[in-house]
Amino acid sequence: MHAIEMKDVAFSYGEGAFRLNKFNFTVEEGEFVAVLGHNGSGKSTLARLMNGILAADGGEIRVFDTLLTDDTLYDVRRQVGVVFQNPDNQTVASIVEDDIAFGAENVGTPREEIGRRIDFALGAVGMRDLRTAMVARLSGGQKQRVAIAGVLALKPRVMVLDESTAMLDPRGRREIMDVVLRLNREEKITVVLITHFMEEALLADRAVVMNRGEIVMEGTPADIFERHEELVTYNLALPRIGAICKRLQAGGMPVADTLDAEKLAEEIVRCVS
């Protein structure tokens, strides 16, 4: 079943500004899709169209076969949760559990159910021991996990992460990606990951590359990164391991192409043995 289906979608910020024209994009239920692209390629616009933060100028957007309209907007937003780049912009309460409960309270969830959802969300992001902590004292990675938990408390079927690790250090990014991968694999939440970190895209089932409001590449992450010369034309680069492979090959070491650090180490050992 399609979780998200966009058919011939049109959108423009104004005359002469960025636009989508007859844009088509589908995400299957339970799928983990990474959306890649340079700044201005349309990634964030895509994220905001999925749950009606932006209204399309034309075409159809369906969420689990429900057509997104003014009448269905409320229901669609309960199905599709969005986590943005800056966790500080998503904080509405000073205590972790209060912040997580905010969205569920606003949609009229019964108090007993809110308690259960807080427990579920805290467990899902690994923060049960920080339930009563002050949000302001958390690290960047912990704040972003709270933001994810707040979305999870709404029990969405789709989670869209719009550059949600962009402001985090490498440790914070790993924490968030571990959470996202677990939610997809164990909780069966459909994930759309908008990112410019190539290593994050390796975790996805499928990757798409956007450029000037169009999908210009699509396939498994491995398939996409094999076309590294084409990626460069869209101002994108290989993940670090892939780039190291290419440098070694250029230097005369015949290592096989790989995106896995352990396999690269094995290739190096093979070549020097």
ZATORDO-397192 format. One record per residue (C-alpha): residue number from 1; x, y, z. Coordinates in pm, 1 decimal. Layout:
REM residues N
     k         xx         yy         zz
   NUM          X          Y          Z
...
This chain:
REM residues 273
     k         xx         yy         zz
     1        0.0        0.0        0.0
     2      118.8      352.1      -78.5
     3      192.2      553.1      234.2
     4      254.3      869.0       30.9
     5      153.9      921.3     -329.8
     6      215.1     1249.3     -513.3
     7       78.7     1266.2     -865.2
     8      147.8     1554.3    -1106.7
     9      198.8     1790.9     -813.0
    10      265.9     2155.4     -891.2
    11      395.4     2416.5     -649.5
    12      560.5     2757.0     -675.5
    13      675.8     3015.9     -422.9
    14      594.3     3289.4     -674.5
    15      677.9     3421.3    -1018.5
    16     1032.3     3330.2    -1109.5
    17     1085.3     3142.7     -782.6
    18     1149.7     2772.7     -712.8
    19      876.5     2543.8     -838.5
    20      766.8     2184.3     -878.3
    21      590.7     2092.8    -1201.5
    22      410.4     1761.0    -1258.9
    23      608.2     1609.1     -973.3
    24      552.1     1239.4     -901.9
    25      674.1     1057.5     -592.3
    26      561.8      744.7     -408.0
    27      659.4      592.3      -74.1
    28      540.7      244.5       19.5
    29      410.1      160.8      366.3
    30      699.9       55.4      591.0
    31      963.8      182.2      349.4
    32     1268.1      390.5      448.8
    33     1341.6      644.4      174.3
    34     1628.5      893.5      172.2
    35     1585.2     1213.5      -27.9
    36     1914.8     1374.2     -130.2
    37     1993.8     1700.5     -300.0
    38     2186.2     2023.8     -270.9
    39     2039.2     2335.5     -110.4
    40     1751.4     2464.6     -318.4
    41     1681.1     2133.0     -490.4
    42     1331.8     2105.6     -339.4
    43     1384.7     1859.7      -53.9
    44     1228.2     2071.9      220.9
    45      945.1     2179.8       -7.6
    46      870.3     1811.5      -62.9
    47      865.2     1749.1      313.1
    48      622.1     2034.5      375.3
    49      387.1     1927.4       97.3
    50      352.3     1576.9      239.5
    51      141.6     1679.8      536.7
    52       -6.5     2004.3      412.5
    53      228.3     2257.1      572.4
    54      248.1     2387.4      216.1
    55      -53.7     2361.8      -13.5
    56        6.2     2230.9     -365.0
    57     -102.3     2448.4     -656.6
    58     -213.6     2144.0     -852.0
    59     -205.8     1766.5     -875.4
    60     -293.1     1513.6     -604.4
    61     -129.9     1414.5     -276.5
    62     -263.5     1101.3     -107.8
    63     -172.5      964.3      233.2
    64     -278.6      599.9      275.3
    65     -520.9      661.8      -11.9
    66     -676.9      969.2      156.7
    67     -669.7     1269.0      -74.4
    68     -511.6     1568.9       96.7
    69     -766.9     1851.5       98.7
    70     -875.3     2123.0      339.5
    71    -1131.3     1879.7      478.7
    72     -879.4     1597.0      536.9
    73     -582.4     1811.1      643.9
    74     -629.3     1741.8     1015.9
    75     -644.2     1365.3      967.6
    76     -346.3     1362.4      732.2
    77     -130.9     1554.2      979.4
    78     -203.9     1292.3     1242.4
    79      -76.6     1029.2      999.2
    80      235.9     1217.1      887.3
    81      465.8     1367.1     1151.3
    82      748.4     1604.0     1056.2
    83     1068.2     1662.1     1255.6
    84     1257.1     1974.4     1150.6
    85     1620.1     2078.0     1159.8
    86     1641.9     2286.2     1477.5
    87     1509.3     2111.2     1790.4
    88     1497.2     2441.1     1981.4
    89     1231.7     2565.8     1739.0
    90     1011.2     2266.2     1824.3
    91     1029.3     2293.8     2203.1
    92      710.8     2417.8     2373.9
    93      759.5     2309.1     2736.8
    94     1048.5     2318.8     2980.9
    95     1019.3     1956.9     3102.6
    96     1074.4     1659.5     2871.7
    97      750.3     1471.7     2944.5
    98      542.2     1791.4     2915.6
    99      697.5     1870.8     2580.3
   100      626.7     1521.0     2449.4
   101      265.5     1539.0     2569.7
   102      192.3     1875.2     2406.6
   103       89.1     1749.7     2062.3
   104     -120.1     1462.5     2193.4
   105     -301.7     1697.5     2433.2
   106     -378.4     1938.9     2149.9
   107     -557.5     1671.8     1949.3
   108     -775.4     1574.4     2245.0
   109     -609.1     1246.6     2342.1
   110     -749.3     1116.1     2675.1
   111     -518.1     1172.6     2972.1
   112     -465.7      800.8     3041.1
   113     -370.5      742.5     2679.1
   114     -130.0     1038.1     2685.8
   115       56.4      873.4     2971.9
   116       90.9      552.1     2773.0
   117      208.0      742.1     2466.5
   118      470.3      930.8     2666.2
   119      603.3      598.6     2796.2
   120      608.9      454.1     2444.6
   121      778.4      760.2     2293.4
   122     1042.2      785.5     2566.9
   123     1121.2      416.5     2530.1
   124     1140.6      443.2     2152.4
   125     1401.6      720.4     2166.4
   126     1587.0      578.5     2467.1
   127     1516.2      861.6     2711.6
   128     1307.8      710.1     2992.4
   129     1570.1      814.5     3247.4
   130     1534.0     1180.3     3139.8
   131     1154.5     1199.3     3164.5
   132     1156.8     1486.2     3416.9
   133     1473.0     1658.6     3291.6
   134     1474.4     2020.0     3175.5
   135     1487.2     2038.7     2796.8
   136     1720.4     2339.9     2804.0
   137     1989.6     2133.6     2976.2
   138     1991.9     1854.3     2719.1
   139     2249.5     1807.1     2444.9
   140     2157.9     1877.4     2082.9
   141     2111.5     1507.6     2011.5
   142     1893.1     1461.3     2319.0
   143     1678.3     1761.4     2223.8
   144     1623.4     1618.6     1878.5
   145     1524.8     1284.9     2033.2
   146     1267.1     1473.9     2242.0
   147     1136.8     1634.3     1921.6
   148     1103.3     1289.4     1764.0
   149      929.4     1160.9     2077.6
   150      679.4     1446.1     2057.2
   151      590.5     1340.1     1704.7
   152      573.8      973.7     1808.2
   153      322.8     1059.6     2081.9
   154       80.3     1143.3     1802.8
   155      120.5      783.3     1677.6
   156      194.7      876.2     1314.8
   157      227.5      608.9     1048.4
   158      482.1      816.2      854.4
   159      772.0     1017.6      994.1
   160      940.0     1280.6      777.9
   161     1277.8     1405.3      899.6
   162     1368.9     1731.7      729.6
   163     1746.4     1773.1      774.7
   164     1690.1     1668.5     1136.4
   165     2057.2     1593.2     1201.7
   166     2204.2     1896.2     1023.9
   167     2277.7     2092.2     1343.9
   168     2417.0     1797.2     1540.3
   169     2771.1     1673.3     1594.0
   170     2868.1     1326.0     1463.1
   171     2771.7     1156.9     1790.6
   172     2431.4     1328.9     1791.5
   173     2372.7     1228.4     1428.8
   174     2450.1      864.6     1509.9
   175     2209.1      873.5     1805.5
   176     1925.8     1005.6     1591.0
   177     1988.7      765.5     1304.6
   178     1991.6      470.7     1546.2
   179     1650.8      582.3     1673.6
   180     1511.1      633.0     1322.8
   181     1633.1      295.1     1201.7
   182     1482.4      120.7     1505.4
   183     1147.3      294.4     1457.4
   184     1138.6      182.3     1096.8
   185     1248.6     -176.7     1159.9
   186     1073.3     -249.8     1489.1
   187      773.5      -14.3     1497.0
   188      715.0      -38.0     1119.5
   189      694.0      340.4     1085.8
   190      741.2      461.2      729.8
   191     1038.7      699.5      714.1
   192     1123.3      973.8      467.3
   193     1468.2     1109.0      548.6
   194     1561.1     1443.4      392.2
   195     1937.6     1477.1      425.9
   196     2262.6     1593.9      269.7
   197     2472.0     1347.1      472.5
   198     2553.8     1066.7      230.9
   199     2633.7      820.7      512.2
   200     2278.9      853.3      647.5
   201     2132.5      761.9      310.3
   202     2313.1      426.0      324.0
   203     2064.2      313.4      590.2
   204     1764.8      358.1      360.2
   205     1587.9      100.3      145.2
   206     1573.7      347.2     -142.8
   207     1732.1      680.0     -226.6
   208     1619.8      956.5     -460.5
   209     1819.2     1258.0     -572.8
   210     1642.6     1587.7     -638.6
   211     1764.1     1875.1     -853.6
   212     1569.2     2189.7     -940.0
   213     1241.4     2039.6     -827.4
   214     1279.6     1711.1    -1014.8
   215     1383.3     1356.9     -922.4
   216     1694.2     1297.0    -1132.3
   217     1822.1      969.9     -979.1
   218     1649.1      685.3     -799.1
   219     1743.7      338.3     -673.6
   220     1907.3      162.8     -381.4
   221     2174.0      372.2     -206.1
   222     2441.7      141.3     -350.3
   223     2301.9      190.6     -702.0
   224     2300.1      567.1     -658.8
   225     2654.1      588.4     -524.6
   226     2791.0      368.6     -804.2
   227     2701.0      658.3    -1034.6
   228     2943.9      886.1     -852.2
   229     3038.2     1088.9    -1159.4
   230     2671.8     1176.4    -1212.6
   231     2634.4     1266.0     -844.4
   232     2907.8     1527.5     -881.6
   233     2703.0     1705.6    -1148.9
   234     2434.1     1759.6     -884.8
   235     2684.4     1895.0     -629.7
   236     2676.1     1573.9     -425.9
   237     2961.1     1347.5     -321.5
   238     3016.5      984.6     -231.3
   239     3000.4      874.4      133.0
   240     3344.9      889.5      295.6
   241     3420.1      516.6      251.5
   242     3327.0      530.9     -115.7
   243     3546.4      836.3     -166.6
   244     3840.5      659.9        1.3
   245     3792.6      365.0     -236.0
   246     3815.5      594.3     -536.2
   247     4130.8      763.5     -403.5
   248     4298.7      429.9     -341.2
   249     4206.7      313.4     -690.5
   250     4340.9      636.9     -838.5
   251     4664.4      577.8     -649.7
   252     4704.3      233.6     -802.4
   253     4559.8        7.1     -531.7
   254     4301.4     -224.2     -695.8
   255     4046.0     -233.0     -411.9
   256     3691.8     -329.6     -504.2
   257     3421.2      -63.7     -474.0
   258     3246.7      -78.3     -137.0
   259     3056.7      148.2      100.4
   260     3134.0      -68.2      405.0
   261     3434.1       18.8      625.3
   262     3506.3     -342.6      724.5
   263     3496.0     -461.8      364.6
   264     3729.5     -180.4      263.5
   265     3974.6     -286.9      535.1
   266     3959.5     -644.2      401.5
   267     4024.4     -515.3       49.1
   268     4328.3     -320.2      163.8
   269     4468.4     -624.7      343.8
   270     4410.6     -834.0       29.5
   271     4590.9     -582.7     -186.7
   272     4899.2     -551.8       35.2
   273     4929.6     -922.1      123.5
